[in-house]
Amino acid sequence: MIWNAQQWGGDERDERVSAEIRALCRAQDTVDGAAVEDLARAVAHYVVREAGAGNLAALTSRALAGLGERQAARRVLLMGTGMARPAEWDVTGGGAMWILDLRRILLREDAALELFFFTALGAVVDSLAECWDRAGGRGALGLRHVCGAATRLLGRARGDAAVARLADETIGLCRARLARAGRARGWKDTPLVMNLDL
């Protein structure tokens, strides 16, 4: 979210910025509540009094990273940009469900390169891996816009066989990264990877 500090005045502005930051940090189990409150006040102070406008997700992420909360910083950035969000579906059997919007990885026309896409996707999946630790890997990763991302990367029609192959390769990469994360983290299960386009 890009924040325009000129919209509100005084305490209302501080509270709105702090509320937005608390919302960004809410899913970060690694950051205690008091730290989130302190962080919210500090970033709100910076945005309102120093910068005047700014991307709250990016500023909050930088502040968390500065506090040594790197995993939480990455998740705040992913959630704040709309790239990833938690969800609740019965299919997870009580495990964590995360939705990843692949369209958000390709935000710019000049970023629509297959090598960049797979590198970024791998980094995003690795960053989300901690979300399945509590459930021992039980849960799911839902992928949105798989075919749309493949269509844009290849510049071909959605029904093209190459688009289908690239979509399958994208899902396969996510499965492989989560399987590798599961071995490294000692999970009993591996999250199901679901194509939500179907």
C-alpha positions as CSV (number, residue, x, y, z in Angstrom):
1,M,0.0,0.0,0.0
2,I,1.3,3.4,-0.9
3,W,0.5,5.8,2.0
4,N,-0.4,9.4,1.5
5,A,0.2,11.1,4.8
6,Q,-1.5,14.3,3.7
7,Q,-5.0,12.6,3.7
8,W,-5.5,12.8,7.5
9,G,-4.4,15.0,10.3
10,G,-2.6,14.4,13.6
11,D,-3.5,11.5,15.8
12,E,-5.9,10.0,13.3
13,R,-3.1,9.8,10.8
14,D,-0.8,8.2,13.3
15,E,-3.4,5.6,14.2
16,R,-4.3,4.8,10.6
17,V,-0.7,4.2,9.7
18,S,-0.1,2.1,12.9
19,A,-3.3,0.1,12.2
20,E,-2.1,-0.7,8.6
21,I,1.3,-1.8,9.9
22,R,-0.3,-4.0,12.6
23,A,-2.4,-5.6,9.9
24,L,0.7,-6.3,7.8
25,C,2.5,-7.8,10.8
26,R,-0.5,-9.7,12.2
27,A,0.4,-13.1,10.6
28,Q,4.0,-12.9,11.7
29,D,4.1,-15.4,14.5
30,T,7.8,-14.8,15.0
31,V,7.3,-11.1,16.1
32,D,5.9,-10.5,19.6
33,G,3.0,-8.1,20.1
34,A,5.0,-5.5,21.9
35,A,7.6,-5.4,19.1
36,V,4.9,-5.0,16.5
37,E,3.4,-2.0,18.5
38,D,6.9,-0.4,18.8
39,L,7.6,-1.1,15.1
40,A,4.2,0.4,14.1
41,R,4.8,3.6,16.1
42,A,8.3,4.0,14.6
43,V,7.3,3.4,11.0
44,A,4.2,5.6,11.5
45,H,6.4,8.4,12.9
46,Y,8.8,8.1,9.9
47,V,6.0,8.0,7.3
48,V,3.9,10.8,8.8
49,R,6.6,13.2,9.9
50,E,9.6,12.5,7.8
51,A,8.6,11.0,4.4
52,G,5.1,12.2,4.0
53,A,4.3,9.3,1.7
54,G,5.6,5.8,1.3
55,N,5.0,2.2,0.7
56,L,4.1,0.9,4.1
57,A,4.8,-2.8,3.3
58,A,8.3,-1.9,2.0
59,L,9.1,0.4,5.0
60,T,7.7,-2.1,7.5
61,S,9.7,-4.9,5.9
62,R,12.9,-2.9,6.1
63,A,12.2,-2.1,9.7
64,L,11.6,-5.8,10.5
65,A,14.8,-6.7,8.7
66,G,16.7,-4.1,10.7
67,L,15.4,-5.8,13.9
68,G,16.8,-9.1,12.6
69,E,13.4,-10.5,11.7
70,R,14.3,-11.3,8.1
71,Q,11.7,-14.1,7.6
72,A,8.9,-11.9,8.9
73,A,10.2,-9.0,6.8
74,R,10.0,-11.1,3.6
75,R,6.4,-12.3,4.5
76,V,5.3,-8.7,5.2
77,L,6.6,-7.6,1.8
78,L,4.9,-10.5,0.0
79,M,1.6,-9.9,1.8
80,G,1.8,-6.2,1.5
81,T,2.3,-6.3,-2.3
82,G,-0.6,-8.8,-2.6
83,M,1.7,-11.5,-3.9
84,A,1.0,-13.9,-1.1
85,R,-1.8,-14.2,1.4
86,P,-3.0,-16.8,3.9
87,A,-6.3,-18.6,3.3
88,E,-8.4,-21.2,4.9
89,W,-9.7,-24.2,2.9
90,D,-10.9,-27.5,4.1
91,V,-8.6,-29.3,1.6
92,T,-5.6,-28.5,3.9
93,G,-6.7,-30.9,6.7
94,G,-5.9,-28.3,9.3
95,G,-2.6,-27.3,7.8
96,A,-1.5,-23.9,6.5
97,M,-2.9,-22.6,3.2
98,W,-1.2,-19.9,1.3
99,I,-2.3,-18.4,-2.0
100,L,0.4,-17.1,-4.4
101,D,-0.5,-14.7,-7.2
102,L,2.0,-15.4,-10.0
103,R,0.8,-12.3,-11.9
104,R,2.4,-10.2,-9.1
105,I,5.8,-11.6,-9.9
106,L,5.5,-10.2,-13.4
107,L,4.6,-6.6,-12.5
108,R,6.5,-5.0,-15.3
109,E,6.7,-5.7,-19.0
110,D,10.5,-5.9,-19.0
111,A,10.3,-8.4,-16.1
112,A,8.6,-11.0,-18.2
113,L,11.6,-13.1,-18.7
114,E,11.5,-16.8,-17.9
115,L,14.8,-16.9,-16.0
116,F,13.8,-14.0,-13.8
117,F,10.4,-15.5,-13.2
118,F,11.7,-18.9,-12.0
119,T,14.4,-17.3,-9.9
120,A,11.9,-15.0,-8.2
121,L,9.3,-17.8,-7.8
122,G,11.9,-20.0,-6.1
123,A,12.8,-17.2,-3.7
124,V,9.2,-16.6,-2.9
125,V,8.4,-20.2,-2.2
126,D,11.5,-20.5,-0.1
127,S,10.4,-17.5,1.9
128,L,7.0,-19.0,2.5
129,A,8.3,-22.3,3.7
130,E,8.4,-21.4,7.3
131,C,4.6,-21.0,7.2
132,W,4.2,-24.8,7.1
133,D,6.6,-25.5,10.0
134,R,3.9,-25.7,12.7
135,A,1.9,-28.2,10.8
136,G,4.9,-30.3,9.8
137,G,4.4,-29.5,6.1
138,R,0.7,-30.3,6.1
139,G,-1.3,-27.8,4.1
140,A,-1.3,-26.4,0.6
141,L,0.1,-23.7,-1.7
142,G,-2.5,-22.4,-4.1
143,L,-1.2,-20.8,-7.3
144,R,-3.3,-18.1,-9.0
145,H,-2.8,-17.0,-12.7
146,V,-0.4,-19.9,-13.5
147,C,-1.6,-20.0,-17.2
148,G,-1.7,-16.2,-17.4
149,A,1.9,-16.0,-16.3
150,A,3.0,-18.7,-18.8
151,T,1.0,-16.9,-21.6
152,R,2.7,-13.6,-20.8
153,L,6.2,-15.1,-20.5
154,L,5.9,-16.9,-23.8
155,G,3.8,-14.4,-25.7
156,R,1.5,-17.2,-27.0
157,A,-2.2,-18.0,-26.7
158,R,-3.5,-19.6,-23.6
159,G,-4.4,-22.9,-25.4
160,D,-0.9,-23.3,-26.9
161,A,0.9,-26.5,-25.9
162,A,4.0,-24.6,-24.9
163,V,1.9,-22.5,-22.4
164,A,0.6,-25.8,-20.8
165,R,4.2,-27.1,-20.5
166,L,5.4,-23.9,-18.9
167,A,2.4,-23.9,-16.5
168,D,3.3,-27.6,-15.5
169,E,6.9,-26.6,-15.1
170,T,5.9,-23.7,-12.8
171,I,3.9,-26.1,-10.6
172,G,6.7,-28.6,-10.6
173,L,9.2,-26.0,-9.5
174,C,6.9,-25.1,-6.5
175,R,6.6,-28.8,-5.6
176,A,10.3,-29.4,-5.8
177,R,11.1,-26.3,-3.7
178,L,8.6,-27.3,-1.0
179,A,9.9,-30.9,-1.0
180,R,13.4,-29.6,-0.6
181,A,12.3,-27.3,2.2
182,G,10.5,-30.2,3.9
183,R,13.6,-32.3,4.0
184,A,15.7,-29.4,5.4
185,R,13.0,-28.5,8.0
186,G,12.1,-32.1,9.0
187,W,8.5,-32.0,7.9
188,K,6.5,-35.2,7.9
189,D,4.3,-34.0,5.0
190,T,4.8,-31.7,2.0
191,P,2.3,-29.0,1.1
192,L,0.0,-29.8,-1.8
193,V,0.5,-27.5,-4.7
194,M,-2.7,-26.5,-6.4
195,N,-3.4,-24.7,-9.6
196,L,-6.3,-22.4,-8.7
197,D,-6.9,-21.5,-12.4
198,L,-8.7,-24.8,-13.0
